[in-house]
């Protein structure tokens, strides 16, 4: 049983790190868009894409952290 919980903790860690990496991507994408000085509609489209990715990244990070907590509590 211990091996399964340890696997859950490590899997959750990697899922969390993937979510954090996606959050960093969102930050970089919006900063690039701001530097490009696009017109309003193009800027809005890029930011909407980044917001959608940001929400997914936050969800991914939350799921990963839940996996880690469950693995620790049950392990």
ChimeraX attribute file (.defattr): number of C-alpha atoms within 10 A of each C-alpha:
attribute: neighborCount
match mode: 1-to-1
recipient: residues
	/A:1	7
	/A:2	10
	/A:3	9
	/A:4	11
	/A:5	18
	/A:6	16
	/A:7	14
	/A:8	21
	/A:9	22
	/A:10	15
	/A:11	17
	/A:12	24
	/A:13	19
	/A:14	16
	/A:15	21
	/A:16	24
	/A:17	17
	/A:18	16
	/A:19	24
	/A:20	17
	/A:21	13
	/A:22	21
	/A:23	21
	/A:24	13
	/A:25	16
	/A:26	21
	/A:27	13
	/A:28	13
	/A:29	15
	/A:30	18
	/A:31	12
	/A:32	12
	/A:33	15
	/A:34	13
	/A:35	8
	/A:36	10
	/A:37	10
	/A:38	12
	/A:39	8
	/A:40	8
	/A:41	9
	/A:42	12
	/A:43	16
	/A:44	13
	/A:45	11
	/A:46	16
	/A:47	18
	/A:48	13
	/A:49	14
	/A:50	20
	/A:51	16
	/A:52	11
	/A:53	17
	/A:54	20
	/A:55	15
	/A:56	15
	/A:57	24
	/A:58	16
	/A:59	14
	/A:60	20
	/A:61	24
	/A:62	16
	/A:63	17
	/A:64	24
	/A:65	20
	/A:66	17
	/A:67	22
	/A:68	23
	/A:69	15
	/A:70	15
	/A:71	20
	/A:72	13
	/A:73	9
	/A:74	11
	/A:75	14
